[in-house]
Amino acid sequence: MIVQTQRGTVAAGREQALAACGLIVLLNVLAMTLGLGVPGWLAGAAYGAALLGLLGAALRRSGRPVLGPADRVTLARATLVGGVVALVATGLSGPVLVALAAVALALDAVDGQVARRTGTVSPLGARFDMEVDAFLILVLCVPVALTLGPWVLLIGAMRYAFVVAGWLVPWLRGPLTPNLARKAVAAAQGAALVVVVADVLPRPVAVVVAGGALAALVWSFGRDVGTLWRNR
């Protein structure tokens, strides 16, 4: 058992090292093609260190020595998010940023299917997937806020505000049953932000799209808070 655990730990460390190498390669490609600046390098490196540190700690707490198949897909998505972080920190936008974000969001539909088909659904995998989505949405809010106004940051901040509120109000940490509407609203946030970041919409239409995404998110969180209040 000890030998198996040690082997699993080594395998998990190897996977995380590969992810770190992948992020470094991605940052180098962005630097050579788009002129990634020092802020981008620093932001990308800080993101990568935080990602792997938090993931390693989560694996240890869960008692799982290795990542599951779906977790590896999520880790690949998280690596792409590192490129988005670096581009936003440098102040770069355009097709590459849109492509990285779009692929990361599209793969969100893959890791869940992989987990279900391989029978490896786990609380850790679900949490990992959710946190990657939440952080990507927060990062995408930054360039949109520079164009449409700081109110857009509410889209990315709402999830973290909910978590902080849960620290202060215990009943907000209650369980919520899976819900299709909640998943649809969450997916719509990323899609709406990517479309606005792509700068293909007139400003009034972009405001409506981003505002609609925020309104849907407020409704979704409001409904969940109401459910938790009734079940407290």
C-alpha positions in Angstrom: 0.0 0.0 0.0 2.8 2.4 0.9 4.6 1.6 -2.3 1.5 2.2 -4.4 0.9 5.5 -2.6 4.5 6.6 -3.3 4.1 5.6 -6.9 0.9 7.6 -7.1 2.5 10.6 -5.6 5.4 10.4 -8.1 2.9 10.1 -10.9 0.9 13.1 -9.7 4.0 15.1 -9.4 5.0 14.1 -12.9 1.7 15.2 -14.3 1.9 18.6 -12.5 5.5 19.0 -13.8 4.2 18.4 -17.3 1.5 21.0 -16.8 4.2 23.5 -15.6 6.3 22.8 -18.7 3.3 23.2 -20.9 2.5 26.6 -19.4 6.1 27.7 -19.9 6.0 26.6 -23.5 2.7 28.5 -24.0 4.2 31.6 -22.4 7.3 31.4 -24.7 5.1 31.0 -27.8 3.0 34.0 -26.8 6.2 36.0 -26.1 7.7 35.2 -29.5 4.5 35.8 -31.5 2.7 38.6 -29.6 5.5 40.2 -27.5 4.4 39.1 -24.1 5.7 41.6 -21.6 7.2 41.3 -18.1 3.8 41.7 -16.4 2.5 38.9 -18.5 5.4 36.6 -17.6 5.0 37.4 -13.9 1.3 37.0 -13.9 1.5 33.7 -15.8 4.2 32.3 -13.5 2.4 33.4 -10.4 -0.8 31.8 -11.7 1.0 28.5 -12.5 2.7 28.4 -9.1 -0.7 29.0 -7.4 -2.5 26.5 -9.6 -0.1 23.6 -8.9 0.3 24.5 -5.3 -3.4 24.5 -4.6 -4.0 21.4 -6.7 -1.2 19.5 -4.9 -2.7 20.4 -1.5 -6.2 19.4 -2.6 -4.9 16.0 -3.8 -3.2 15.4 -0.4 -6.3 16.4 1.5 -8.5 14.2 -0.6 -6.2 11.2 -0.1 -6.0 10.7 -3.9 -2.5 10.1 -5.1 -3.1 10.7 -8.8 -5.3 12.8 -11.1 -8.2 11.1 -12.8 -8.7 11.2 -16.6 -11.2 14.1 -16.4 -8.9 15.9 -14.0 -6.2 15.8 -16.7 -8.5 17.5 -19.1 -9.3 20.1 -16.5 -5.6 20.6 -15.9 -5.1 21.2 -19.6 -7.9 23.8 -19.5 -6.2 25.4 -16.5 -2.9 25.6 -18.5 -4.7 27.5 -21.3 -6.2 29.8 -18.7 -2.6 30.7 -17.7 -2.1 32.0 -21.3 -5.2 34.1 -21.0 -3.9 35.5 -17.6 -0.6 36.4 -19.2 -2.2 38.1 -22.2 -4.6 40.1 -20.1 -1.8 41.2 -17.7 0.2 42.4 -20.7 -2.8 44.3 -22.0 -3.1 42.2 -25.2 -6.3 41.1 -26.7 -7.3 39.8 -30.2 -7.8 36.5 -31.8 -5.2 34.6 -29.8 -6.8 35.6 -26.5 -10.3 34.7 -27.8 -9.1 31.4 -29.1 -7.4 30.3 -25.8 -10.4 31.3 -23.8 -12.8 29.7 -26.3 -10.9 26.3 -26.3 -10.7 26.4 -22.5 -14.5 27.0 -22.2 -15.3 24.4 -24.9 -13.3 21.7 -23.0 -15.5 22.3 -20.0 -18.0 20.0 -21.8 -15.4 17.3 -22.2 -14.0 16.8 -18.7 -17.5 16.1 -17.2 -18.2 13.5 -20.0 -14.9 11.9 -19.4 -15.5 11.6 -15.7 -18.9 10.0 -16.2 -17.8 7.6 -18.9 -14.8 6.4 -16.9 -16.6 6.3 -13.6 -14.2 8.8 -12.0 -16.6 11.5 -10.9 -15.3 13.0 -7.6 -15.8 16.0 -5.4 -12.3 17.1 -6.1 -12.7 16.9 -9.8 -16.0 18.9 -9.7 -14.4 21.5 -7.5 -11.3 21.8 -9.7 -13.5 22.2 -12.8 -15.6 24.8 -11.1 -12.7 26.9 -9.8 -11.0 26.9 -13.3 -14.2 28.2 -14.8 -14.7 30.8 -12.1 -11.2 32.1 -12.5 -11.3 32.2 -16.3 -14.5 34.3 -16.1 -12.9 36.7 -13.6 -9.9 37.2 -15.9 -12.1 37.7 -18.9 -14.0 40.4 -17.0 -10.9 42.6 -16.9 -10.6 43.5 -20.6 -14.3 43.8 -20.9 -14.5 46.1 -17.9 -11.8 48.3 -19.5 -14.2 48.8 -22.5 -17.6 48.8 -20.9 -17.0 49.9 -17.4 -16.0 48.4 -14.0 -19.5 47.1 -13.4 -18.6 44.1 -15.6 -16.2 42.9 -12.8 -19.3 42.0 -10.8 -19.7 39.0 -13.1 -16.4 37.5 -12.1 -16.5 38.7 -8.5 -19.9 37.3 -7.6 -18.7 33.7 -7.2 -15.9 34.8 -4.8 -18.2 37.1 -2.9 -20.6 34.1 -2.4 -17.7 32.0 -1.0 -16.6 34.8 1.4 -20.3 35.2 2.5 -20.3 31.5 3.3 -17.4 32.0 5.7 -19.5 34.5 7.6 -22.9 32.9 7.3 -22.8 29.1 7.8 -26.1 28.3 6.1 -24.8 29.6 2.8 -22.4 26.7 2.8 -25.3 24.2 2.6 -25.5 21.7 -0.2 -27.2 22.5 -3.5 -28.6 19.8 -5.8 -27.3 19.8 -9.4 -29.4 22.1 -11.5 -29.5 22.5 -15.3 -30.5 26.2 -15.2 -27.5 26.9 -12.9 -25.1 25.1 -15.3 -26.6 27.0 -18.3 -26.2 30.4 -16.7 -22.6 29.5 -15.7 -21.8 28.5 -19.3 -23.5 31.6 -20.7 -21.1 33.9 -18.7 -18.0 32.6 -20.4 -19.6 32.6 -23.9 -20.9 36.1 -23.4 -17.5 37.4 -22.2 -15.7 35.8 -25.1 -18.0 37.3 -27.6 -17.6 40.8 -26.1 -13.8 40.3 -25.9 -13.7 39.4 -29.6 -14.9 42.9 -30.3 -17.3 41.9 -33.0 -20.3 43.6 -31.5 -21.2 47.3 -31.6 -20.8 48.8 -28.1 -24.5 49.1 -27.4 -25.0 45.4 -28.2 -22.0 44.4 -26.2 -23.4 46.3 -23.2 -26.7 44.4 -23.6 -24.9 41.0 -23.9 -22.7 41.6 -20.8 -25.6 43.1 -18.9 -27.8 40.2 -19.7 -25.1 37.8 -18.5 -24.9 39.7 -15.2 -28.6 39.8 -14.8 -28.8 36.0 -15.4 -26.0 35.5 -12.8 -27.8 37.6 -10.2 -31.0 35.6 -10.8 -29.1 32.3 -10.4 -27.3 33.3 -7.3 -30.5 34.8 -5.8 -32.4 31.6 -6.4 -29.6 29.5 -4.8 -29.5 31.8 -1.8 -33.3 31.5 -1.5 -33.0 27.7 -1.6 -30.3 27.7 1.1 -32.3 30.1 3.3 -35.3 27.8 3.2 -33.1 24.7 3.9 -31.0 26.4 6.6 
